Amino acid sequence: MAKDLFSDSSKQYASFRPTYPAELYDFILKQVKKPRVAWDCACGNGQVARDLADRFEKVYATDQSQSQIDNAHKKQNIVYSVCPAEKTPFNDQQFDLITVGQAIHWFDIALFFDEVRRVSKPGAVVAVWGYSLLSVDHGIDLIINHFYTSVIGPYWDAERKLVDERYRTIDFPLTRIDVPPFDFSFNWTLDELRGYLNTWSAVRKYINQNHVNPVDKVVDQLSPLWGTERKKVSFPLFVRMGKV
């Protein structure tokens, strides 16, 4: 069963996690024969479910955190429920598309794909994606990289390694679909970066163990380099797609 590391920061998660590019959804849609029913697994704040709801007749969105579901985006054709990724109440052969955004590294991956095969229609598409450490410019990147690896590095769960490896080492037992690169960048203020850093699970663990927020210090270090303007923040977005 996947870990629940985000319930205590679900409101921040909903406010500060970056949203995915429309081009990604457009590409996914081209692979799906009939965009009728989708399952967004580990939906978090519902940002993927919300975007899928514009393209599918019905979207089922699940997360094992009730707090995340409580803070999720609501739409008439989205059905939210609390359950683990590896064991769901869904019918056999129910879905045309299954998505997982920035979450599969927390799953029991073999059990998840067993469930995927059970609930997928023949030829259904599965799209799994994530993003790793952001980049701004050389000076800022040096500070953030040190924060990521040295300050909060010991507080990352072992599963974070799968993100750093850009999901290349995850067993993906489906018929592969080649995916083009997508731009995944934003113009952020330093306060927006602060909000995003505070959603990191390693930051939450650091605070719980040391009773001080390490983000405050790194923001103080970044402030002279960042100033008051917006800066382009880029994330490496990696996607694995396949057909059942």
C-alpha contacts under 8 A as a table, 3 or more apart, distances in Angstrom:
res1	aa1	res2	aa2	distance
1	M	84	P	6.25
1	M	85	A	7.20
1	M	86	E	6.52
1	M	107	F	6.09
1	M	108	D	5.91
2	A	64	Q	7.94
2	A	84	P	6.76
2	A	85	A	7.12
2	A	106	W	4.94
2	A	107	F	4.44
2	A	108	D	6.52
3	K	106	W	6.01
3	K	107	F	7.54
4	D	7	S	6.69
4	D	64	Q	6.93
4	D	65	S	6.48
5	L	8	D	7.59
5	L	201	S	6.21
6	F	9	S	5.37
6	F	10	S	5.88
6	F	13	Y	7.74
6	F	65	S	7.65
6	F	68	Q	7.57
6	F	199	T	7.80
6	F	201	S	6.96
7	S	10	S	5.21
7	S	65	S	5.87
7	S	66	Q	7.46
7	S	67	S	5.28
7	S	68	Q	6.05
8	D	67	S	7.65
9	S	12	Q	5.41
9	S	13	Y	6.07
9	S	199	T	6.53
10	S	13	Y	4.84
10	S	14	A	6.16
10	S	44	G	7.87
10	S	45	N	7.28
10	S	67	S	6.25
10	S	68	Q	5.25
10	S	71	N	6.72
11	K	14	A	5.15
11	K	15	S	6.33
11	K	68	Q	7.82
11	K	71	N	6.37
12	Q	15	S	5.03
12	Q	16	F	5.87
12	Q	17	R	7.85
12	Q	195	G	6.89
12	Q	196	Y	7.82
12	Q	198	N	7.53
12	Q	199	T	6.33
13	Y	16	F	5.52
13	Y	17	R	5.44
13	Y	44	G	7.96
13	Y	45	N	6.85
13	Y	196	Y	7.70
13	Y	199	T	5.69
14	A	17	R	6.30
14	A	44	G	7.93
14	A	45	N	5.10
14	A	71	N	6.87
14	A	72	A	7.12
15	S	195	G	7.95
16	F	192	E	6.89
16	F	195	G	5.64
16	F	196	Y	4.98
16	F	199	T	7.54
17	R	196	Y	5.98
17	R	199	T	7.49
19	T	47	Q	6.78
20	Y	24	L	7.20
20	Y	48	V	7.72
20	Y	184	F	7.10
21	P	24	L	5.56
21	P	25	Y	7.21
21	P	182	F	7.55
21	P	183	D	7.41
21	P	184	F	6.57
22	A	25	Y	5.27
22	A	26	D	6.18
23	E	26	D	4.95
23	E	27	F	6.14
23	E	182	F	7.14
24	L	27	F	5.26
24	L	28	I	6.29
24	L	182	F	6.86
25	Y	28	I	5.02
25	Y	29	L	6.06
25	Y	51	D	7.87
25	Y	52	L	7.60
26	D	29	L	5.17
26	D	30	K	6.45
27	F	30	K	5.28
27	F	31	Q	6.93
28	I	31	Q	5.42
28	I	32	V	6.83
28	I	127	A	7.40
29	L	32	V	5.28
29	L	35	P	7.19
29	L	55	R	7.85
30	K	33	K	7.77
31	Q	125	V	7.02
32	V	35	P	6.11
32	V	96	D	6.83
32	V	97	L	6.98
32	V	124	A	6.96
32	V	125	V	6.21
33	K	96	D	7.68
33	K	124	A	7.98
34	K	96	D	6.81
35	P	38	A	7.58
35	P	55	R	6.94
35	P	56	F	5.16
35	P	57	E	7.13
35	P	96	D	6.43
35	P	97	L	7.59
36	R	56	F	5.05
36	R	57	E	4.88
36	R	58	K	6.37
36	R	95	F	7.93
36	R	96	D	6.58
37	V	56	F	6.09
37	V	57	E	6.10
37	V	58	K	5.02
37	V	59	V	5.80
37	V	60	Y	7.70
37	V	94	Q	7.36
37	V	95	F	5.27
37	V	96	D	5.58
37	V	97	L	6.85
38	A	52	L	7.60
38	A	56	F	6.86
38	A	58	K	6.54
38	A	59	V	4.80
38	A	60	Y	6.20
38	A	95	F	5.46
38	A	96	D	5.83
38	A	97	L	4.70
38	A	98	I	5.75
38	A	99	T	7.78
39	W	59	V	5.77
39	W	60	Y	4.75
39	W	61	A	5.73
39	W	62	T	7.73
39	W	95	F	6.62
39	W	97	L	6.34
39	W	98	I	4.79
39	W	99	T	6.35
40	D	43	C	5.65
40	D	48	V	6.99
40	D	49	A	5.94
40	D	59	V	7.16
40	D	60	Y	6.25
40	D	61	A	4.71
40	D	62	T	6.50
40	D	98	I	5.87
40	D	99	T	4.83
40	D	100	V	6.06
41	C	61	A	5.97
41	C	62	T	5.22
41	C	63	D	6.53
41	C	85	A	6.27
41	C	98	I	7.18
41	C	99	T	6.08
41	C	100	V	5.28
41	C	101	G	7.92
42	A	61	A	7.40
42	A	62	T	5.51
42	A	63	D	4.35
42	A	64	Q	7.11
42	A	84	P	7.91
42	A	85	A	6.71
42	A	100	V	6.48
42	A	101	G	7.56
42	A	103	A	6.38
43	C	46	G	5.09
43	C	47	Q	7.41
43	C	48	V	6.88
43	C	49	A	6.84
43	C	61	A	5.71
43	C	62	T	5.63
43	C	63	D	5.51
43	C	100	V	7.41
43	C	101	G	7.45
44	G	47	Q	7.65
44	G	63	D	6.21
44	G	65	S	7.80
44	G	68	Q	5.27
44	G	69	I	6.77
44	G	72	A	6.99
45	N	68	Q	5.56
45	N	69	I	6.57
45	N	71	N	6.03
45	N	72	A	4.13
45	N	73	H	6.43
46	G	49	A	5.00
46	G	50	R	5.91
46	G	61	A	7.32
46	G	69	I	7.60
46	G	72	A	4.82
46	G	73	H	5.28
46	G	74	K	7.85
47	Q	50	R	5.17
47	Q	51	D	6.50
47	Q	72	A	7.55
47	Q	73	H	6.66
48	V	51	D	5.23
48	V	52	L	6.12
48	V	101	G	7.31
49	A	52	L	5.03
49	A	53	A	5.98
49	A	59	V	6.48
49	A	60	Y	7.68
49	A	61	A	6.28
49	A	78	I	6.99
50	R	53	A	5.17
50	R	54	D	7.06
50	R	73	H	6.42
50	R	74	K	7.36
50	R	75	K	6.89
50	R	78	I	7.53
51	D	54	D	5.58
51	D	55	R	7.26
52	L	55	R	5.21
52	L	56	F	5.97
52	L	59	V	6.94
53	A	56	F	5.25
53	A	57	E	6.93
53	A	58	K	6.56
53	A	59	V	5.97
53	A	75	K	7.46
53	A	77	N	6.40
53	A	78	I	6.59
56	F	59	V	6.68
57	E	77	N	6.83
58	K	77	N	5.05
58	K	78	I	6.11
58	K	79	V	7.75
59	V	77	N	6.25
59	V	78	I	4.79
59	V	79	V	6.27
60	Y	78	I	5.79
60	Y	79	V	4.81
60	Y	80	Y	6.03
60	Y	81	S	7.79
61	A	78	I	6.87
61	A	79	V	6.07
61	A	80	Y	4.83
61	A	81	S	6.47
62	T	69	I	7.92
62	T	80	Y	5.78
62	T	81	S	5.02
62	T	82	V	5.51
62	T	83	C	6.11
62	T	84	P	7.61
62	T	85	A	7.63
63	D	66	Q	7.35
63	D	68	Q	7.26
63	D	69	I	6.84
63	D	81	S	6.80
63	D	82	V	5.13
63	D	83	C	5.78
63	D	84	P	6.49
63	D	85	A	7.43
64	Q	82	V	4.97
64	Q	83	C	4.81
64	Q	84	P	5.16
64	Q	85	A	7.76
65	S	68	Q	5.32
65	S	69	I	6.54
65	S	82	V	6.52
66	Q	69	I	5.06
66	Q	70	D	6.09
66	Q	82	V	6.18
67	S	70	D	5.01
67	S	71	N	6.42
68	Q	71	N	5.25
68	Q	72	A	6.11
69	I	72	A	5.03
69	I	80	Y	6.81
69	I	81	S	7.35
69	I	82	V	7.39
74	K	78	I	6.93
75	K	78	I	5.44
83	C	87	K	7.12
83	C	88	T	6.15
84	P	87	K	5.67
84	P	88	T	6.63
85	A	88	T	6.74
85	A	107	F	6.93
85	A	112	F	6.02
85	A	115	E	8.00
86	E	107	F	7.48
86	E	108	D	7.03
86	E	111	L	5.45
86	E	112	F	4.40
86	E	113	F	7.86
86	E	114	D	7.79
86	E	115	E	5.97
87	K	112	F	7.69
87	K	115	E	6.62
88	T	115	E	7.69
90	F	94	Q	7.10
90	F	119	V	6.59
91	N	94	Q	5.66
91	N	119	V	6.08
92	D	118	R	5.34
92	D	119	V	4.41
92	D	120	S	6.94
92	D	121	K	7.91
93	Q	118	R	6.24
93	Q	119	V	4.41
93	Q	120	S	4.42
93	Q	121	K	4.18
93	Q	122	P	7.24
94	Q	119	V	5.26
94	Q	120	S	5.66
94	Q	121	K	5.85
95	F	98	I	6.91
95	F	119	V	6.24
95	F	120	S	4.85
95	F	121	K	5.53
95	F	124	A	6.83
96	D	120	S	6.50
96	D	121	K	5.87
96	D	123	G	7.77
96	D	124	A	4.68
96	D	125	V	6.43
97	L	120	S	7.56
97	L	124	A	5.58
97	L	125	V	4.85
97	L	126	V	5.80
97	L	127	A	7.72
98	I	116	V	7.74
98	I	120	S	7.87
98	I	124	A	7.77
98	I	125	V	6.40
98	I	126	V	4.77
98	I	127	A	6.33
99	T	126	V	5.88
99	T	127	A	4.88
99	T	128	V	5.72
100	V	103	A	6.16
100	V	104	I	6.35
100	V	127	A	6.53
100	V	128	V	4.77
100	V	129	W	6.45
101	G	104	I	7.45
101	G	128	V	6.02
101	G	129	W	5.16
101	G	130	G	5.84
102	Q	105	H	7.68
102	Q	128	V	7.79
102	Q	129	W	5.90
102	Q	130	G	4.20
102	Q	131	Y	6.76
103	A	106	W	5.78
103	A	107	F	7.42
103	A	130	G	7.41
104	I	107	F	5.29
104	I	109	I	7.08
104	I	128	V	7.32
105	H	109	I	7.68
105	H	159	E	5.63
105	H	160	R	7.07
105	H	162	L	6.11
105	H	163	V	7.06
105	H	167	Y	7.96
106	W	159	E	6.31
107	F	112	F	6.92
108	D	111	L	5.59
108	D	112	F	6.14
109	I	112	F	4.97
109	I	113	F	6.29
109	I	171	D	7.73
110	A	113	F	5.35
110	A	114	D	6.40
110	A	171	D	7.97
111	L	114	D	4.99
111	L	115	E	6.39
112	F	115	E	5.11
112	F	116	V	6.17
113	F	116	V	4.67
113	F	117	R	6.15
113	F	173	P	7.70
114	D	117	R	5.35
114	D	118	R	6.45
115	E	118	R	5.03
115	E	119	V	6.27
116	V	119	V	5.45
116	V	120	S	5.85
117	R	120	S	5.46
117	R	244	V	6.65
120	S	123	G	7.84
120	S	124	A	5.74
120	S	244	V	7.12
121	K	124	A	5.28
121	K	244	V	7.90
122	P	244	V	6.40
123	G	243	K	5.53
123	G	244	V	5.20
124	A	243	K	5.57
124	A	244	V	5.49
125	V	241	M	7.18
125	V	242	G	5.80
125	V	243	K	4.59
125	V	244	V	6.44
126	V	241	M	5.61
126	V	242	G	5.42
126	V	243	K	6.13
126	V	244	V	7.36
127	A	239	V	7.08
127	A	240	R	5.95
127	A	241	M	4.44
127	A	242	G	6.74
128	V	239	V	5.80
128	V	240	R	5.23
128	V	241	M	6.22
129	W	237	L	7.23
129	W	238	F	5.59
129	W	239	V	4.20
129	W	240	R	6.10
130	G	163	V	7.04
130	G	166	R	7.27
130	G	167	Y	7.80
130	G	237	L	5.92
130	G	238	F	5.59
130	G	239	V	6.64
131	Y	163	V	7.05
131	Y	166	R	7.28
131	Y	235	F	6.13
131	Y	236	P	5.38
131	Y	237	L	4.51
131	Y	238	F	6.07
132	S	163	V	6.00
132	S	164	D	6.03
132	S	166	R	6.99
132	S	235	F	6.35
132	S	236	P	5.75
132	S	237	L	7.11
133	L	164	D	7.79
133	L	235	F	6.34
133	L	236	P	7.18
134	L	233	V	6.48
134	L	234	S	5.48
134	L	235	F	4.52
134	L	236	P	7.07
135	S	140	I	7.97
135	S	141	D	5.82
135	S	233	V	5.85
135	S	234	S	5.25
135	S	235	F	6.42
136	V	140	I	6.29
136	V	141	D	6.10
136	V	231	K	7.18
136	V	232	K	6.11
136	V	233	V	5.01
136	V	234	S	6.43
137	D	140	I	5.51
137	D	141	D	5.71
138	H	141	D	5.14
138	H	142	L	6.27
139	G	142	L	5.40
139	G	143	I	6.86
139	G	225	L	7.54
140	I	143	I	5.36
140	I	144	I	6.29
140	I	222	L	6.55
140	I	225	L	6.92
140	I	226	W	7.86
141	D	144	I	5.08
141	D	145	N	5.78
142	L	145	N	5.23
142	L	146	H	6.21
143	I	146	H	5.26
143	I	147	F	6.26
143	I	218	V	7.39
143	I	221	Q	7.55
143	I	222	L	7.28
144	I	147	F	4.96
144	I	148	Y	6.02
144	I	218	V	7.56
145	N	148	Y	4.98
145	N	149	T	6.06
146	H	149	T	5.35
146	H	150	S	5.37
146	H	151	V	6.74
147	F	150	S	5.65
147	F	151	V	4.76
147	F	152	I	6.18
147	F	153	G	7.56
147	F	218	V	7.07
148	Y	151	V	6.31
148	Y	152	I	5.65
148	Y	153	G	5.59
149	T	152	I	6.32
149	T	153	G	4.23
149	T	154	P	7.75
150	S	153	G	5.05
150	S	154	P	7.32
151	V	154	P	7.50
151	V	214	P	7.82
152	I	155	Y	5.30
152	I	156	W	6.93
152	I	202	A	6.03
152	I	203	V	6.53
152	I	206	Y	6.80
152	I	214	P	7.98
153	G	156	W	5.71
153	G	202	A	7.50
155	Y	202	A	4.83
155	Y	203	V	7.46
155	Y	205	K	6.21
155	Y	206	Y	6.30
156	W	159	E	7.96
156	W	160	R	6.34
156	W	201	S	7.04
156	W	202	A	4.74
157	D	160	R	5.79
157	D	202	A	7.41
158	A	161	K	6.00
159	E	162	L	5.71
159	E	163	V	7.51
160	R	163	V	5.23
160	R	164	D	6.49
161	K	164	D	4.96
161	K	165	E	6.13
162	L	165	E	5.02
162	L	166	R	6.24
162	L	167	Y	5.36
162	L	168	R	7.71
162	L	169	T	6.90
162	L	170	I	7.23
163	V	166	R	4.79
163	V	167	Y	5.80
164	D	167	Y	7.73
165	E	168	R	5.94
165	E	169	T	6.84
166	R	169	T	7.89
166	R	238	F	6.17
167	Y	170	I	5.34
167	Y	238	F	7.58
167	Y	240	R	7.83
172	F	240	R	7.99
174	L	242	G	5.21
174	L	243	K	5.68
174	L	244	V	5.66
175	T	242	G	4.97
175	T	243	K	5.10
175	T	244	V	6.66
176	R	240	R	7.78
176	R	241	M	5.98
176	R	242	G	4.26
176	R	243	K	6.68
177	I	240	R	7.60
177	I	241	M	5.24
177	I	242	G	4.96
177	I	243	K	7.37
178	D	240	R	7.94
178	D	241	M	7.17
179	V	239	V	6.82
179	V	240	R	7.29
179	V	241	M	7.22
181	P	237	L	7.66
181	P	238	F	7.69
182	F	237	L	6.84
183	D	237	L	7.57
184	F	234	S	5.98
184	F	235	F	5.63
184	F	236	P	6.94
184	F	237	L	6.35
185	S	232	K	6.62
185	S	233	V	5.39
185	S	234	S	4.15
185	S	235	F	6.07
186	F	231	K	7.93
186	F	232	K	5.54
186	F	233	V	5.20
186	F	234	S	6.53
187	N	230	R	5.48
187	N	231	K	5.14
187	N	232	K	4.47
187	N	233	V	6.08
188	W	191	D	7.88
188	W	192	E	5.73
188	W	193	L	6.55
188	W	230	R	4.91
188	W	231	K	5.44
188	W	232	K	6.44
188	W	233	V	6.64
189	T	192	E	5.19
189	T	193	L	6.50
189	T	228	T	6.91
189	T	229	E	6.22
189	T	230	R	4.57
189	T	231	K	6.54
190	L	193	L	5.01
190	L	194	R	6.16
190	L	219	V	7.51
190	L	223	S	7.35
190	L	226	W	6.70
190	L	227	G	7.76
190	L	228	T	7.33
190	L	230	R	7.45
191	D	194	R	4.89
191	D	195	G	6.25
192	E	195	G	5.06
192	E	196	Y	6.30
193	L	196	Y	5.06
193	L	197	L	6.16
194	R	197	L	5.20
194	R	198	N	6.26
194	R	215	V	6.83
194	R	219	V	6.78
195	G	198	N	5.23
195	G	199	T	6.89
196	Y	199	T	5.41
196	Y	200	W	7.34
197	L	200	W	5.57
197	L	203	V	7.47
197	L	215	V	6.82
198	N	203	V	6.28
198	N	204	R	7.30
198	N	215	V	6.82
199	T	203	V	7.30
199	T	204	R	7.44
200	W	203	V	5.28
200	W	204	R	6.58
201	S	204	R	5.09
201	S	205	K	6.33
202	A	205	K	5.05
202	A	206	Y	6.09
203	V	206	Y	5.00
203	V	207	I	6.21
203	V	213	N	7.36
203	V	214	P	7.08
203	V	215	V	7.56
204	R	207	I	5.21
204	R	208	N	6.22
205	K	208	N	5.05
205	K	209	Q	6.19
206	Y	209	Q	5.29
206	Y	210	N	5.85
206	Y	211	H	7.61
206	Y	212	V	7.65
206	Y	213	N	7.34
206	Y	214	P	7.46
207	I	210	N	5.26
207	I	211	H	4.85
207	I	212	V	5.21
207	I	213	N	5.34
207	I	214	P	7.42
208	N	211	H	5.69
213	N	216	D	6.03
213	N	217	K	7.94
214	P	217	K	5.66
214	P	218	V	6.77
215	V	218	V	5.24
215	V	219	V	6.06
216	D	219	V	5.27
216	D	220	D	6.33
217	K	220	D	5.09
217	K	221	Q	6.39
218	V	221	Q	4.96
218	V	222	L	6.19
219	V	222	L	4.94
219	V	223	S	5.95
220	D	223	S	5.26
220	D	224	P	7.84
221	Q	224	P	6.99
222	L	225	L	5.45
222	L	226	W	5.94
223	S	226	W	5.09
223	S	227	G	5.65
224	P	227	G	5.67
226	W	229	E	7.08
226	W	231	K	7.45
